[in-house]
């Protein structure tokens, strides 16, 4: 068993143990809140405790997802079709411009779509109500490219770009995919693991990530090797 597999199994075991404890921690605050006046001090204390438990539950789910990475069955996935299906989850705060028609990558539809959905919803936390995220897709022949996160080999890729007005300063960009960095250091997003989990998952299907600043936007790029077109 290699080090990577050991870490994934450890993450799964920790998530399982946390979930066993969370059952009680989630249930009882809800029962207590139902019996307390909403304007009372105890209600506010228990409500705060309940929100903290919800955050712990999210962390447990993220750990479990790390463990499940290697158990996913890979198939060919149509990128534009996947984004179109996710569109209804994002209301009006996401603008979509897709140009990778019929382009497919090798991955797990449910897994990748869930990760991108969570990533987009987490990015929403960093923008103003009047601002929008933008998602674009295209197929590109990419020359060998070195980024702060990886060396991207020369190949044909589906490139998904996610544009955010929540500008991240250049000195922080090399670390945005580290676990909890954006939450603890930048203090912008509720889920400090969404960026890191996306990075782990994209690497596991032979993809690459990049983040750069352009025209007062921070752009997250996902490179997935093209596996075919209809």
N, C-alpha and C positions, 0 to 999 in steps of 0.2 A: 504494500500500500504506500503510495507516494504522499508527500507532505500536503499537497493540494487536497487529495481525497480525505486525509485525516482531518484537516481543518473543516471540510464540508460536513463530515460525520459529526464532529464536535459541535458545530453550529446547529445541526439538526437535533442533537441530544439536548443541548441547552434550551432550544426553542420548545421542545416537548415538555421539559421540566417546568419552564416558565408558564406554559399554557395550563398545566395542572393546577398551579397556584392561582392563575388569573381568574379561573371560574368563580371562585369565592369573592375575589376582590372586585370583580365586575358586578356580580349579583347583589351583594349586600348594600353598597352605596346607593344603588337604584331604589332598593326597598326603603332605606332610611330617608332618602330625599322625598319619597312619596308621602311620608308622615310628618315632614317638617314644613313650617311656613316659609314661603320663598323669600320673605324679607328678613328672616332671622339670621343671626351670625353663624349658628351651626350649619344652616343650609349652605352658606357660602363656603364654609370649610370643607364640607363633604363633597360639594360640587367640584371644588378644586382638586380634591383627592380623586374623584371620578375621572376628571380630565387627565390627570397624571397616569392613571391606570390605562386609559385609552392609548396614551403615548407608548406605554410599556407593551401594550398589545400589538401596536404597529411594529415595534422593534422585534418582537417575537416572530411576527409574520415575515419580516425581512430575513431573519436568521433562518427560518424554515425554507424560504425561497432559495437561499444560498445552497442549502442541502439538496433541494430538488433539482438543481441545475443539471446534474449528470443523468437524471432519470427521464429527461424529456425525450420524446420521440421526435426526430427531425424529419420534416417534409419540405417541399418547395412551397414558399409563401409569396403571394403577390403583394408587393409593398403598397401600391396605390389602393388596392382593394382593402387592405387592412386599415389604412388611415381613413378611408371613406367610412368604414364600419364604426370606427372610433369617434368620428366627427360628432355624432349625436350626444356624446358624453360631455362635450366641451362648450355647449351653449354657443354664445356669440363672441367669446373672448379669443378664439383661434381662427385666423385666416389661413386658408389652405390653397396652395398652388402646386399641383402635382403634374410632373412631366416624365414619370418613369412608367409609362403605360405598358402593362403586361410584363413588366420586369419582375423576376422572381429571385429570391434568395433562399438558402437552405437554413431552416430554423424551425421553431415550434410556434405556430400561429398564436395559440392562447397565451403562451409564456411571454413572447415578445410584445404582443399587443397590450397585455396587462402592465408590463414594465413601462412602455411608452406612455400609456394612459396615466399611470402614477407619476411619471416624470413631468408630463405636461401639467397635471393638476398641482404638483408641487411648485412648478415655475410660476403658476398663476398667483401664488402667495407673494411673489416679489414684484408684481406690476400693479399700477394704479387702476381703479375701476374703468377709467376712460381709455386705457391702453390695451393693446392686443398682442398676442403671440402670433407668429407666422410660421407655417410649416411648408417647406418646398421639397420636391424630390426630383432627381434626374439621374440618368445613367452616364457615367464618365469613364473614359480611359485615363487612369491616373498613373503618372510617372512615380517612381520611388520617391516618397516624401517622408521627411523626418519631422515629427511633432514633439512637444514636451511629453507626450503620453506613450508614443510608440513610433516605430519605423513602419510606414505603410508601404508594402511591396507594390511594384508595378503590376497593375491588373485592371480589369474592368469591374467597376463597382456601381451598386445603387447607392447614391449619396442622399441621405435624408438630413435636411438642415432645419433646425428649430431656432428661430430668431426671437430674442427676448429684449425688451426695453430695460430690464433690470440689469444695467451695466455692471460688470464685475471688473475691478481694476486689474491692470496687466500683472501686477505682482502676485495677485491671488489666482490667476488663471491656471498655472501649472498644478494647483492643488485642489481644484474644484471637484475632482472625482474621488478624493480621499474621504473615507467614512467620517461623517459628522463635521467636516471642515466648514461647509457653507452655513451650518446651523450654529456651531459654537464660536467660530471666528467671525464670519460675516453677519451672523444673527439675522438671516433674512427668511429662512424657510422653516416650516414646521417639521418636515421629515428630513433629518440629516443623513439618511442612508440612501435616499432615492438616486442620487447621482452615482454613488459607489456601486449600488446594486445594478444599475444600468451598465456600468463599465464592466463588471464581472460577467454579466450575461452576454454582452456583445462580444467580449473576448472568447467566450465559450463556444460561439458559433463562427469563429474565425473572422470576426469583424473588428473594426477599429473606431476609436473615438477621437475627436479633436474639439477644442473650444478656442475661439478667437474673437477679437473685437473688430467691428467694422461699422462705420457710420453711426456711432453712439449706440450700437447694439452689441450684445454678447450672443454669438452664434454657436450652437452646439451641432457638430457634424457627426453623423453616424455613417460609417463606410461598411457596406455588406457586399461580399463578393457576389457578382451576378452569376446565377446558376442556370439561367435560361430565360427565353421570352417566347410567348405564344406565336 
